[in-house]
Amino acid sequence: MFTLRQLRFLIALADELNFSRAAEICFVTQPTLSAGIQELEAQLGVTLFERTRRSVMLTEVGSQIVARARRLLVDAEDIRVLAQAHSNPFEGDLRLGVIPTIGPYLIPQTLPDIRKTFPKLRLFLREELTESLIDGLHSGRLDLILIALPFETGSLSIEPLFEDGYQLATPPGSPATPGKGSETLLTSGHLMLLEKGHCLQRHALEAYPGKISNQQDDFAATSLPTLIAMVSEGLGITLLPNLAVEAGVVAKGQVQLTDLPDACPRQIVLAWRSGSARAEVFQRLGEVLRGARPRPE
C-alpha cells in the first residue's frame, strides 16, 4: 500500500513539475523522489506523470489522484494535530497566513503579547493574498489565516476581531475642504488603489457602495507604501485603512489625512477549518489580537 511519504512526493512533483525542485521541497535526493514516484505508479497500476527530457506533465488520472492525495494529507495532519491537542494544544507549530494590508501593521505590535500568552508555541507567518491564503488553509499548508471581510469564506470557522475604517490620503498642502462630505472629497481627485487581487481594492470601493469608482485605471499599486509615495508626489488620492495609519505607515508630513467616519469599514477576522482540534488556541489568539491592536497616539 502507498505511504504518506509517497503522497508528499506526488504533490510536490505535481506542484513543481520538476524533479529537482520537488526533491528540494521534500528534503530528499532526486533519485529518492523519482524512485518513490515510480513505486507509487507501480502500486496503483497507472501512469501519474508524462515524462520527457524537457518536461513533466500530470496525466488525467494523475490530476484526479493528486486532488484526493491533498485531502488525505490534510486529514493525516489533522490526526496528528488532534493527538497533539489532546496532550497540550498550546504547544508546537502554528502556521499563520496574513494578508499584506494587515500583517505588517498588526503582527509586530502584538508579537510580544502572543509570545507571553503562548510561550511554547512556534509561530510561522506567511504573507499572501486572500484567495491564496484560503487555498492554503483548505490544502493544509496553513493552520489559521488573518484576513478582511467581506470575502467568500465558505465553510470556514470565523472569529471576528475588529472593524477597520478608512482615512483619505491627499497630497501634502492640499487645500482645506471645510464642510465637504466624504463622497465629494473622494471625487475631487484621481483615486488610486491597490491592484486587482488585493481585497483592499474591493473593500475601499465598497466603503461607499455604488458611489465611488476607481477613476485612475492607468495605475495600480502592489503595496500601501507605494500608494502613499504616489500621493505624496501629487499624482492622486487614496484610501488608507486606519490599522495601517495607526501603525505608522504614513511618515509625518508625507500626505494629508482626512477622517472618513461614514465609510463602511472592513471586518478583520481569523479563519480556520471547521472542526479543527485547535479551535480553542485560535480563539485565544483572537483575544490577544483584539486586545493588542495598535491605537493612535
Backbone as CSV, one residue per row, in Angstrom:
resi,resn,N_x,N_y,N_z,CA_x,CA_y,CA_z,C_x,C_y,C_z
1,MET,0.850,-1.190,0.000,0.000,0.000,0.000,0.894,1.252,0.000
2,PHE,0.412,2.303,-0.640,1.195,3.530,-0.699,1.284,4.192,0.676
3,THR,2.305,5.046,0.820,2.564,5.708,2.106,2.298,7.214,2.002
4,LEU,2.197,7.853,3.154,2.046,9.303,3.170,3.263,9.983,2.555
5,ARG,4.425,9.386,2.752,5.650,9.948,2.169,5.557,9.974,0.650
6,GLN,5.047,8.901,0.068,4.891,8.860,-1.381,3.889,9.914,-1.845
7,LEU,2.832,10.122,-1.076,1.844,11.135,-1.443,2.447,12.531,-1.371
8,ARG,3.340,12.761,-0.415,4.015,14.068,-0.344,4.906,14.257,-1.563
9,PHE,5.592,13.187,-1.984,6.397,13.254,-3.208,5.502,13.603,-4.394
10,LEU,4.353,12.936,-4.462,3.418,13.132,-5.569,2.961,14.585,-5.642
11,ILE,2.560,15.149,-4.529,2.039,16.514,-4.512,3.144,17.524,-4.830
12,ALA,4.322,17.302,-4.290,5.438,18.213,-4.573,5.762,18.230,-6.061
13,LEU,5.776,17.055,-6.683,6.084,16.985,-8.105,4.936,17.576,-8.934
14,ALA,3.704,17.369,-8.488,2.557,17.946,-9.195,2.608,19.467,-9.141
15,ASP,3.054,20.020,-8.019,3.128,21.474,-7.878,4.279,22.073,-8.671
16,GLU,5.411,21.391,-8.684,6.619,21.948,-9.309,6.826,21.503,-10.754
17,LEU,6.338,20.287,-11.074,6.578,19.700,-12.400,8.060,19.716,-12.747
18,ASN,8.857,19.479,-11.710,10.311,19.434,-11.859,10.858,18.555,-10.744
19,PHE,11.565,17.485,-11.107,12.026,16.519,-10.112,13.015,17.136,-9.131
20,SER,13.892,17.993,-9.631,14.907,18.584,-8.766,14.285,19.490,-7.709
21,ARG,13.384,20.381,-8.139,12.747,21.298,-7.178,11.839,20.538,-6.214
22,ALA,11.138,19.534,-6.715,10.265,18.738,-5.842,11.076,18.005,-4.783
23,ALA,12.245,17.504,-5.161,13.108,16.816,-4.202,13.591,17.774,-3.123
24,GLU,13.927,18.998,-3.517,14.364,20.002,-2.530,13.255,20.304,-1.534
25,ILE,12.031,20.425,-2.020,10.898,20.717,-1.146,10.684,19.589,-0.142
26,CYS,10.909,18.358,-0.585,10.704,17.186,0.277,11.948,16.821,1.092
27,PHE,13.037,17.582,0.901,14.288,17.350,1.631,14.830,15.939,1.390
28,VAL,14.776,15.506,0.130,15.337,14.219,-0.263,16.144,14.429,-1.537
29,THR,16.884,13.411,-1.935,17.619,13.487,-3.189,16.667,13.244,-4.354
30,GLN,17.076,13.685,-5.519,16.226,13.485,-6.697,16.004,12.003,-7.001
31,PRO,17.035,11.144,-6.917,16.789,9.701,-7.153,15.789,9.114,-6.160
32,THR,15.832,9.582,-4.903,14.886,9.075,-3.899,13.461,9.448,-4.265
33,LEU,13.261,10.702,-4.674,11.921,11.129,-5.063,11.453,10.393,-6.307
34,SER,12.332,10.270,-7.284,11.974,9.574,-8.525,11.582,8.124,-8.252
35,ALA,12.337,7.460,-7.377,12.028,6.076,-7.030,10.691,5.984,-6.311
36,GLY,10.412,6.957,-5.452,9.141,6.955,-4.737,7.954,7.107,-5.674
37,ILE,8.090,7.974,-6.677,7.020,8.160,-7.657,6.824,6.887,-8.487
38,GLN,7.925,6.257,-8.882,7.834,5.027,-9.667,7.172,3.917,-8.864
39,GLU,7.518,3.821,-7.579,6.895,2.808,-6.722,5.399,3.059,-6.580
40,LEU,5.031,4.322,-6.438,3.618,4.669,-6.310,2.860,4.306,-7.585
41,GLU,3.434,4.605,-8.738,2.784,4.259,-10.008,2.640,2.746,-10.142
42,ALA,3.657,2.005,-9.709,3.585,0.541,-9.787,2.508,-0.009,-8.857
43,GLN,2.401,0.550,-7.666,1.394,0.092,-6.707,-0.021,0.395,-7.181
44,LEU,-0.185,1.561,-7.824,-1.514,1.948,-8.297,-1.837,1.370,-9.666
45,GLY,-0.823,1.010,-10.416,-1.035,0.438,-11.740,-1.414,1.458,-12.795
46,VAL,-1.029,2.735,-12.587,-1.327,3.798,-13.553,-0.108,4.699,-13.707
47,THR,-0.080,5.422,-14.810,0.961,6.412,-15.035,0.467,7.758,-14.529
48,LEU,1.190,8.334,-13.586,0.778,9.597,-12.980,1.357,10.805,-13.706
49,PHE,2.543,10.637,-14.298,3.222,11.740,-14.976,3.718,11.300,-16.345
50,GLU,3.597,12.194,-17.315,4.229,12.001,-18.614,5.581,12.696,-18.564
51,ARG,6.647,11.950,-18.844,8.000,12.482,-18.704,8.693,12.533,-20.058
52,THR,9.302,13.671,-20.328,10.199,13.799,-21.477,11.488,14.416,-20.961
53,ARG,12.452,14.588,-21.832,13.713,15.204,-21.407,13.514,16.666,-20.991
54,ARG,12.476,17.292,-21.519,12.296,18.721,-21.284,11.132,19.059,-20.349
55,SER,10.249,18.109,-20.110,9.071,18.483,-19.325,8.522,17.303,-18.533
56,VAL,7.738,17.653,-17.524,6.991,16.687,-16.718,5.557,17.181,-16.665
57,MET,4.598,16.303,-17.008,3.191,16.695,-17.024,2.344,15.648,-16.319
58,LEU,1.351,16.112,-15.582,0.405,15.198,-14.950,-0.507,14.580,-16.000
59,THR,-0.782,13.296,-15.853,-1.795,12.663,-16.692,-3.169,13.013,-16.143
60,GLU,-4.202,12.669,-16.883,-5.566,12.973,-16.427,-5.874,12.249,-15.119
61,VAL,-5.526,10.967,-15.061,-5.784,10.226,-13.818,-4.856,10.727,-12.713
62,GLY,-3.668,11.175,-13.087,-2.749,11.729,-12.106,-3.330,12.957,-11.422
63,SER,-3.987,13.820,-12.205,-4.606,15.023,-11.632,-5.693,14.661,-10.632
64,GLN,-6.478,13.654,-10.964,-7.547,13.234,-10.058,-6.981,12.645,-8.768
65,ILE,-5.917,11.863,-8.891,-5.309,11.254,-7.707,-4.633,12.305,-6.838
66,VAL,-4.006,13.303,-7.455,-3.370,14.380,-6.691,-4.403,15.119,-5.840
67,ALA,-5.568,15.396,-6.415,-6.617,16.094,-5.665,-7.023,15.306,-4.430
68,ARG,-7.133,13.991,-4.568,-7.502,13.156,-3.419,-6.343,13.016,-2.436
69,ALA,-5.121,13.012,-2.971,-3.949,12.914,-2.103,-3.826,14.154,-1.214
70,ARG,-4.155,15.315,-1.747,-4.117,16.536,-0.940,-5.080,16.422,0.241
71,ARG,-6.276,15.910,-0.015,-7.259,15.772,1.067,-6.788,14.757,2.098
72,LEU,-6.167,13.673,1.627,-5.656,12.655,2.547,-4.584,13.234,3.469
73,LEU,-3.691,14.043,2.919,-2.625,14.618,3.739,-3.179,15.632,4.735
74,VAL,-4.210,16.375,4.330,-4.854,17.292,5.273,-5.457,16.509,6.428
75,ASP,-6.149,15.409,6.100,-6.747,14.577,7.150,-5.673,13.970,8.045
76,ALA,-4.560,13.551,7.438,-3.470,12.966,8.225,-2.874,14.004,9.180
77,GLU,-2.724,15.238,8.694,-2.208,16.305,9.542,-3.186,16.612,10.670
78,ASP,-4.484,16.578,10.359,-5.491,16.817,11.393,-5.422,15.747,12.478
79,ILE,-5.136,14.515,12.086,-4.987,13.439,13.076,-3.804,13.727,13.993
80,ARG,-2.687,14.164,13.394,-1.507,14.491,14.196,-1.794,15.640,15.154
81,VAL,-2.460,16.683,14.619,-2.776,17.841,15.450,-3.761,17.462,16.555
82,LEU,-4.733,16.601,16.228,-5.702,16.169,17.229,-5.003,15.450,18.375
83,ALA,-4.049,14.591,18.037,-3.310,13.877,19.075,-2.491,14.851,19.921
84,GLN,-1.874,15.824,19.259,-1.094,16.825,19.980,-1.991,17.690,20.854
85,ALA,-3.175,18.050,20.313,-4.094,18.900,21.050,-4.630,18.202,22.297
86,HIS,-4.710,16.882,22.237,-5.208,16.138,23.388,-4.255,16.278,24.582
87,SER,-2.956,16.356,24.283,-1.977,16.490,25.360,-1.791,17.956,25.744
88,ASN,-1.529,18.820,24.757,-1.400,20.253,25.026,-1.541,21.022,23.707
89,PRO,-2.723,21.581,23.434,-2.944,22.293,22.167,-2.154,23.584,22.046
90,PHE,-1.610,24.079,23.162,-0.906,25.349,23.151,0.598,25.173,22.921
91,GLU,1.005,23.990,22.493,2.406,23.730,22.155,2.523,23.396,20.673
92,GLY,3.756,23.478,20.157,4.018,23.072,18.785,4.030,24.232,17.815
93,ASP,3.898,23.908,16.524,3.982,24.897,15.451,2.597,25.402,15.075
94,LEU,2.534,26.691,14.735,1.296,27.287,14.236,1.630,28.090,12.986
95,ARG,1.056,27.684,11.871,1.318,28.330,10.576,0.193,29.314,10.289
96,LEU,0.506,30.594,10.439,-0.482,31.665,10.301,-0.275,32.411,8.990
97,GLY,-1.317,32.465,8.184,-1.280,33.248,6.955,-1.933,34.603,7.168
98,VAL,-1.340,35.654,6.597,-1.823,37.022,6.814,-1.821,37.782,5.490
99,ILE,-2.826,38.628,5.269,-2.810,39.448,4.065,-1.872,40.643,4.261
100,PRO,-1.287,41.162,3.177,-0.268,42.220,3.286,-0.771,43.529,3.882
101,THR,-2.081,43.791,3.821,-2.589,45.054,4.358,-2.983,44.936,5.828
102,ILE,-2.683,43.787,6.445,-2.898,43.606,7.878,-1.597,43.216,8.577
103,GLY,-0.906,42.210,8.045,0.260,41.629,8.704,1.278,42.625,9.224
104,PRO,1.836,43.505,8.384,2.897,44.411,8.847,2.417,45.446,9.870
105,TYR,1.102,45.657,9.936,0.564,46.720,10.773,-0.081,46.211,12.061
106,LEU,-0.147,44.893,12.223,-0.750,44.332,13.425,0.163,43.336,14.123
107,ILE,0.774,42.420,13.371,1.549,41.344,13.984,2.769,41.837,14.752
108,PRO,3.605,42.758,14.221,4.784,43.188,15.002,4.425,43.758,16.367
109,GLN,3.335,44.523,16.434,2.942,45.126,17.706,2.375,44.097,18.688
110,THR,1.792,43.030,18.154,1.149,42.042,19.022,2.037,40.847,19.347
111,LEU,3.171,40.733,18.659,4.023,39.561,18.843,4.487,39.381,20.289
112,PRO,4.879,40.435,21.012,5.263,40.227,22.419,4.134,39.623,23.252
113,ASP,2.895,40.072,23.021,1.763,39.521,23.768,1.486,38.077,23.369
114,ILE,1.688,37.768,22.076,1.489,36.397,21.620,2.508,35.469,22.284
115,ARG,3.753,35.905,22.325,4.801,35.087,22.951,4.548,34.899,24.437
116,LYS,4.046,35.940,25.087,3.763,35.846,26.520,2.604,34.887,26.780
117,THR,1.580,34.940,25.936,0.397,34.099,26.113,0.656,32.659,25.701
118,PHE,1.480,32.478,24.657,1.758,31.137,24.128,3.262,30.879,24.142
119,PRO,3.863,30.707,25.307,5.329,30.588,25.383,5.888,29.345,24.701
120,LYS,5.084,28.316,24.515,5.566,27.078,23.904,5.071,26.895,22.469
121,LEU,4.529,27.961,21.921,4.020,27.918,20.554,5.020,28.579,19.612
122,ARG,5.322,27.915,18.502,6.213,28.490,17.489,5.353,28.994,16.337
123,LEU,5.386,30.302,16.111,4.535,30.933,15.106,5.314,31.139,13.813
124,PHE,4.778,30.608,12.732,5.361,30.779,11.400,4.390,31.608,10.569
125,LEU,4.852,32.752,10.066,3.998,33.674,9.325,4.200,33.527,7.825
126,ARG,3.092,33.626,7.100,3.131,33.587,5.640,2.240,34.704,5.116
127,GLU,2.792,35.633,4.347,2.034,36.769,3.827,1.647,36.508,2.371
128,GLU,0.343,36.448,2.115,-0.171,36.182,0.776,-1.498,36.914,0.597
129,LEU,-2.016,36.914,-0.638,-3.329,37.480,-0.891,-4.411,36.530,-0.377
130,THR,-5.614,37.066,-0.184,-6.673,36.329,0.494,-7.005,34.996,-0.179
131,GLU,-7.172,35.003,-1.480,-7.550,33.775,-2.181,-6.513,32.683,-1.983
132,SER,-5.235,33.054,-2.042,-4.159,32.091,-1.838,-4.161,31.569,-0.399
133,LEU,-4.455,32.447,0.560,-4.492,32.031,1.963,-5.606,31.019,2.199
134,ILE,-6.765,31.264,1.614,-7.885,30.334,1.788,-7.558,28.991,1.152
135,ASP,-6.932,29.020,-0.019,-6.498,27.761,-0.648,-5.501,27.033,0.247
136,GLY,-4.568,27.799,0.844,-3.580,27.197,1.728,-4.198,26.583,2.961
137,LEU,-5.259,27.177,3.445,-5.966,26.640,4.602,-6.650,25.331,4.244
138,HIS,-7.324,25.303,3.110,-8.025,24.085,2.682,-7.059,22.950,2.361
139,SER,-5.875,23.295,1.842,-4.909,22.262,1.475,-4.112,21.758,2.667
140,GLY,-4.229,22.443,3.814,-3.462,22.047,4.991,-2.106,22.699,5.085
141,ARG,-1.774,23.566,4.122,-0.485,24.268,4.158,-0.442,25.277,5.298
142,LEU,-1.623,25.795,5.676,-1.744,26.765,6.754,-2.726,26.252,7.798
143,ASP,-2.545,26.668,9.048,-3.449,26.284,10.128,-4.525,27.331,10.378
144,LEU,-4.182,28.587,10.109,-5.021,29.705,10.507,-4.700,30.880,9.605
145,ILE,-5.715,31.702,9.288,-5.454,32.869,8.451,-6.086,34.109,9.063
146,LEU,-5.444,35.255,8.823,-5.901,36.552,9.295,-6.228,37.380,8.067
147,ILE,-7.526,37.630,7.843,-7.972,38.258,6.605,-8.999,39.348,6.913
148,ALA,-9.508,39.985,5.857,-10.533,41.013,5.994,-11.758,40.621,5.186
149,LEU,-12.924,40.861,5.755,-14.190,40.617,5.083,-14.799,41.968,4.683
150,PRO,-15.673,41.973,3.656,-16.316,40.815,3.055,-15.421,40.071,2.061
151,PHE,-15.484,38.739,2.141,-14.832,37.833,1.205,-15.482,36.474,1.406
152,GLU,-15.715,35.739,0.348,-16.380,34.449,0.460,-15.458,33.444,1.152
153,THR,-15.892,32.932,2.294,-15.072,32.006,3.074,-15.663,30.602,3.174
154,GLY,-16.820,30.379,2.572,-17.402,29.040,2.560,-17.686,28.503,3.949
155,SER,-17.169,27.303,4.215,-17.474,26.609,5.467,-16.459,26.885,6.579
156,LEU,-15.555,27.822,6.371,-14.540,28.102,7.378,-15.162,28.651,8.660
157,SER,-14.545,28.359,9.780,-14.941,28.965,11.053,-14.330,30.358,11.132
158,ILE,-15.127,31.325,11.590,-14.712,32.726,11.602,-14.744,33.271,13.027
159,GLU,-13.676,33.958,13.420,-13.601,34.642,14.711,-13.427,36.136,14.433
160,PRO,-14.504,36.941,14.583,-14.385,38.388,14.337,-13.425,39.032,15.333
161,LEU,-12.617,39.959,14.861,-11.666,40.668,15.725,-12.077,42.123,15.934
162,PHE,-12.110,42.914,14.856,-12.499,44.315,14.979,-12.799,44.880,13.601
163,GLU,-13.424,46.049,13.575,-13.678,46.761,12.333,-12.516,47.709,12.050
164,ASP,-12.254,47.910,10.770,-11.152,48.781,10.365,-11.670,49.784,9.343
165,GLY,-11.794,51.044,9.750,-12.274,52.082,8.857,-11.169,52.668,7.995
166,TYR,-11.439,53.850,7.406,-10.511,54.417,6.422,-10.245,55.896,6.682
167,GLN,-9.111,56.345,6.145,-8.805,57.759,6.065,-8.441,58.081,4.624
168,LEU,-8.790,59.275,4.212,-8.476,59.726,2.866,-7.098,60.375,2.873
169,ALA,-6.224,59.910,2.010,-4.877,60.477,1.879,-4.823,61.350,0.626
170,THR,-4.463,62.613,0.820,-4.320,63.560,-0.283,-2.912,64.149,-0.237
171,PRO,-2.460,64.757,-1.311,-1.092,65.306,-1.326,-0.884,66.320,-0.214
172,PRO,0.328,66.435,0.309,0.602,67.413,1.372,0.316,68.829,0.882
173,GLY,-0.272,69.623,1.773,-0.576,71.001,1.404,-1.825,71.143,0.570
174,SER,-2.643,70.079,0.464,-3.896,70.176,-0.294,-4.788,71.230,0.335
175,PRO,-5.560,71.964,-0.466,-6.446,72.998,0.087,-7.426,72.393,1.084
176,ALA,-7.689,73.088,2.159,-8.679,72.622,3.129,-10.048,72.578,2.475
177,THR,-10.854,71.623,2.904,-12.175,71.452,2.302,-13.238,71.442,3.383
178,PRO,-13.390,72.526,4.131,-14.370,72.541,5.211,-15.786,72.367,4.685
179,GLY,-16.546,71.518,5.372,-17.942,71.326,5.027,-18.175,70.337,3.907
180,LYS,-17.149,69.904,3.245,-17.341,68.949,2.161,-17.581,67.557,2.720
181,GLY,-18.497,66.813,2.099,-18.753,65.453,2.517,-17.688,64.509,2.018
182,SER,-17.669,63.296,2.559,-16.652,62.310,2.193,-16.701,61.983,0.713
183,GLU,-17.908,61.836,0.173,-18.024,61.474,-1.243,-17.468,62.583,-2.128
184,THR,-17.690,63.846,-1.736,-17.141,64.963,-2.502,-15.626,64.941,-2.476
185,LEU,-15.056,64.645,-1.308,-13.608,64.550,-1.195,-13.065,63.456,-2.100
186,LEU,-13.755,62.329,-2.151,-13.270,61.190,-2.919,-13.329,61.426,-4.423
187,THR,-14.221,62.310,-4.849,-14.329,62.580,-6.283,-13.568,63.839,-6.687
188,SER,-12.813,64.404,-5.731,-12.095,65.642,-6.019,-10.722,65.395,-6.642
189,GLY,-10.315,64.176,-6.765,-9.009,63.869,-7.354,-9.001,62.475,-7.947
190,HIS,-7.872,62.089,-8.533,-7.745,60.754,-9.123,-7.555,59.731,-8.005
191,LEU,-8.501,58.802,-7.883,-8.450,57.791,-6.830,-7.559,56.636,-7.278
192,MET,-6.485,56.393,-6.539,-5.565,55.302,-6.844,-5.702,54.227,-5.764
193,LEU,-5.724,52.956,-6.212,-5.912,51.842,-5.287,-4.902,50.744,-5.573
194,LEU,-4.926,49.703,-4.755,-4.074,48.544,-4.997,-4.574,47.789,-6.230
195,GLU,-3.688,46.985,-6.808,-4.053,46.239,-7.999,-5.087,45.169,-7.684
196,LYS,-5.752,44.683,-8.717,-6.742,43.625,-8.553,-6.079,42.394,-7.951
197,GLY,-6.797,41.719,-7.076,-6.236,40.590,-6.346,-6.088,40.931,-4.878
198,HIS,-5.824,42.224,-4.592,-5.798,42.691,-3.207,-7.243,42.970,-2.776
199,CYS,-7.673,42.308,-1.710,-9.053,42.517,-1.273,-9.288,43.955,-0.837
200,LEU,-8.220,44.678,-0.443,-8.394,46.062,-0.009,-8.897,46.938,-1.144
201,GLN,-8.583,46.580,-2.391,-9.102,47.372,-3.507,-10.621,47.330,-3.510
202,ARG,-11.167,46.115,-3.403,-12.621,45.965,-3.393,-13.226,46.587,-2.135
203,HIS,-12.577,46.376,-1.001,-13.094,46.937,0.248,-13.126,48.465,0.205
204,ALA,-12.081,49.061,-0.376,-12.039,50.523,-0.466,-13.171,51.046,-1.333
205,LEU,-13.440,50.379,-2.447,-14.539,50.800,-3.314,-15.889,50.619,-2.626
206,GLU,-15.970,49.618,-1.728,-17.221,49.362,-1.024,-17.367,50.215,0.235
207,ALA,-16.373,51.080,0.496,-16.502,51.985,1.631,-17.720,52.889,1.459
208,TYR,-18.023,53.215,0.196,-19.229,53.961,-0.157,-19.901,53.203,-1.303
209,PRO,-20.656,52.149,-0.984,-21.175,51.232,-2.010,-21.895,51.950,-3.150
210,GLY,-21.411,51.695,-4.373,-22.052,52.222,-5.564,-21.868,53.706,-5.805
211,LYS,-21.068,54.372,-4.973,-20.962,55.825,-5.077,-19.582,56.308,-5.522
212,ILE,-18.577,55.434,-5.468,-17.262,55.811,-5.967,-16.756,54.697,-6.865
213,SER,-15.832,55.023,-7.718,-15.218,54.026,-8.594,-13.749,54.352,-8.718
214,ASN,-12.975,53.352,-9.164,-11.551,53.589,-9.367,-11.383,54.438,-10.623
215,GLN,-11.141,55.720,-10.431,-11.149,56.651,-11.557,-9.851,56.636,-12.349
216,GLN,-8.797,56.066,-11.815,-7.499,56.094,-12.497,-7.091,54.669,-12.840
217,ASP,-7.408,54.263,-14.061,-7.168,52.887,-14.471,-5.744,52.666,-14.988
218,ASP,-4.957,53.744,-15.132,-3.618,53.591,-15.684,-2.578,53.334,-14.613
219,PHE,-3.009,53.205,-13.362,-2.051,52.932,-12.289,-2.717,52.108,-11.204
220,ALA,-2.011,51.081,-10.744,-2.451,50.286,-9.591,-1.197,49.845,-8.859
221,ALA,-1.196,49.987,-7.541,-0.001,49.691,-6.750,-0.067,48.291,-6.164
222,THR,1.094,47.783,-5.752,1.166,46.461,-5.123,1.284,46.555,-3.613
223,SER,1.429,47.777,-3.074,1.576,47.920,-1.629,1.102,49.296,-1.191
224,LEU,0.760,49.419,0.095,0.347,50.714,0.639,1.475,51.752,0.592
225,PRO,2.734,51.391,0.941,3.806,52.396,0.840,3.955,52.981,-0.557
226,THR,3.741,52.168,-1.599,3.815,52.677,-2.965,2.692,53.670,-3.232
227,LEU,1.480,53.332,-2.790,0.355,54.257,-2.942,0.656,55.589,-2.261
228,ILE,1.165,55.518,-1.036,1.450,56.733,-0.270,2.504,57.580,-0.994
229,ALA,3.505,56.923,-1.553,4.546,57.653,-2.286,3.965,58.377,-3.497
230,MET,3.025,57.715,-4.192,2.401,58.344,-5.354,1.562,59.561,-4.932
231,VAL,0.815,59.409,-3.841,0.003,60.524,-3.352,0.905,61.681,-2.904
232,SER,1.998,61.370,-2.234,2.893,62.424,-1.738,3.492,63.245,-2.878
233,GLU,3.563,62.643,-4.070,4.086,63.353,-5.240,2.987,64.108,-5.985
234,GLY,1.775,64.085,-5.443,0.677,64.841,-6.052,0.031,64.153,-7.229
235,LEU,0.194,62.824,-7.351,-0.319,62.103,-8.512,-1.747,61.600,-8.335
236,GLY,-2.314,61.770,-7.151,-3.674,61.312,-6.926,-3.986,61.253,-5.447
237,ILE,-5.088,60.595,-5.119,-5.506,60.402,-3.734,-5.775,58.924,-3.511
238,THR,-5.885,58.511,-2.257,-6.168,57.101,-1.985,-6.842,56.950,-0.633
239,LEU,-7.350,55.764,-0.378,-7.930,55.412,0.912,-6.951,54.522,1.658
240,LEU,-6.699,54.850,2.921,-5.802,54.055,3.754,-6.575,53.484,4.933
241,PRO,-6.404,52.199,5.240,-7.086,51.639,6.416,-6.529,52.228,7.706
242,ASN,-7.407,52.455,8.673,-6.982,53.014,9.946,-5.889,52.178,10.602
243,LEU,-5.980,50.862,10.449,-4.995,49.977,11.060,-3.586,50.336,10.623
244,ALA,-3.410,50.586,9.319,-2.088,50.936,8.795,-1.669,52.322,9.255
245,VAL,-2.614,53.256,9.276,-2.298,54.621,9.717,-1.882,54.620,11.180
246,GLU,-2.629,53.895,12.017,-2.330,53.830,13.449,-0.957,53.190,13.702
247,ALA,-0.553,52.274,12.814,0.733,51.598,12.978,1.891,52.421,12.437
248,GLY,1.602,53.599,11.834,2.667,54.484,11.389,3.104,54.318,9.959
249,VAL,2.209,53.831,9.075,2.601,53.639,7.683,2.891,54.966,6.993
250,VAL,2.301,56.058,7.507,2.493,57.383,6.907,3.489,58.179,7.744
251,ALA,4.558,58.643,7.121,5.525,59.493,7.814,4.953,60.901,7.972
252,LYS,5.407,61.608,8.984,4.900,62.935,9.278,5.074,63.862,8.077
253,GLY,3.978,64.479,7.669,4.023,65.420,6.565,4.044,64.783,5.192
254,GLN,4.050,63.436,5.115,4.157,62.773,3.821,2.892,62.964,2.987
255,VAL,1.733,62.814,3.610,0.460,63.071,2.967,-0.451,63.764,3.979
256,GLN,-1.553,64.268,3.484,-2.559,64.885,4.343,-3.698,63.892,4.535
257,LEU,-4.105,63.658,5.788,-5.123,62.654,6.090,-6.422,63.308,6.534
258,THR,-7.533,62.740,6.073,-8.863,63.200,6.461,-9.665,62.004,6.940
259,ASP,-10.238,62.104,8.131,-11.065,61.014,8.656,-12.300,60.816,7.778
260,LEU,-12.703,59.557,7.637,-13.916,59.211,6.891,-14.825,58.390,7.808
261,PRO,-15.457,59.027,8.789,-16.233,58.286,9.777,-17.466,57.592,9.212
262,ASP,-17.954,58.053,8.042,-19.158,57.443,7.468,-18.839,56.337,6.458
263,ALA,-17.566,56.000,6.287,-17.186,54.928,5.357,-17.506,53.560,5.960
264,CYS,-17.967,52.633,5.128,-18.230,51.267,5.587,-16.894,50.574,5.863
265,PRO,-16.646,50.125,7.093,-15.347,49.527,7.424,-15.217,48.102,6.909
266,ARG,-13.991,47.633,6.795,-13.751,46.221,6.539,-13.718,45.500,7.887
267,GLN,-13.997,44.193,7.855,-14.061,43.393,9.076,-12.816,42.506,9.162
268,ILE,-11.997,42.701,10.196,-10.790,41.905,10.381,-11.155,40.651,11.176
269,VAL,-10.797,39.472,10.635,-11.199,38.213,11.262,-10.067,37.193,11.199
270,LEU,-10.156,36.195,12.079,-9.372,34.973,11.960,-10.271,33.901,11.357
271,ALA,-9.692,33.007,10.555,-10.469,31.922,9.961,-9.659,30.637,10.006
272,TRP,-10.364,29.512,10.209,-9.711,28.201,10.217,-10.692,27.137,9.743
273,ARG,-10.172,25.941,9.476,-11.021,24.844,9.023,-11.992,24.448,10.133
274,SER,-13.242,24.327,9.794,-14.246,23.926,10.779,-13.897,22.545,11.333
275,GLY,-14.052,22.400,12.647,-13.746,21.126,13.281,-12.302,20.971,13.688
276,SER,-11.484,22.020,13.509,-10.071,21.930,13.883,-9.923,21.630,15.371
277,ALA,-8.976,20.763,15.706,-8.739,20.398,17.102,-8.122,21.545,17.894
278,ARG,-7.670,22.588,17.195,-7.002,23.697,17.881,-7.870,24.951,17.924
279,ALA,-9.171,24.780,17.809,-10.074,25.927,17.804,-9.906,26.769,19.065
280,GLU,-9.680,26.132,20.211,-9.505,26.870,21.461,-8.281,27.773,21.398
281,VAL,-7.205,27.288,20.788,-5.988,28.090,20.622,-6.276,29.294,19.729
282,PHE,-6.980,29.050,18.629,-7.268,30.123,17.683,-8.142,31.205,18.329
283,GLN,-9.124,30.786,19.103,-9.986,31.761,19.768,-9.202,32.586,20.790
284,ARG,-8.293,31.921,21.496,-7.466,32.645,22.472,-6.538,33.627,21.760
285,LEU,-6.009,33.223,20.627,-5.171,34.127,19.841,-5.979,35.328,19.378
286,GLY,-7.236,35.090,19.019,-8.114,36.192,18.632,-8.268,37.208,19.749
287,GLU,-8.383,36.730,20.984,-8.484,37.640,22.129,-7.224,38.496,22.264
288,VAL,-6.072,37.875,22.051,-4.805,38.607,22.143,-4.724,39.678,21.063
289,LEU,-5.113,39.336,19.838,-5.052,40.295,18.734,-6.015,41.456,18.952
290,ARG,-7.182,41.170,19.481,-8.123,42.247,19.769,-7.579,43.198,20.840
291,GLY,-6.989,42.619,21.884,-6.529,43.434,22.995,-5.289,44.233,22.707
292,ALA,-4.479,43.789,21.749,-3.194,44.456,21.494,-3.207,45.288,20.223
293,ARG,-4.390,45.548,19.662,-4.454,46.352,18.444,-3.834,47.722,18.677
294,PRO,-2.972,48.180,17.771,-2.351,49.493,17.955,-3.380,50.607,17.931
295,ARG,-3.186,51.590,18.776,-4.087,52.726,18.862,-3.337,54.017,18.508
296,PRO,-4.032,55.000,17.969,-3.343,56.265,17.642,-2.856,56.944,18.909
297,GLU,-1.694,57.579,18.812,-1.124,58.271,19.965,-1.885,59.562,20.264
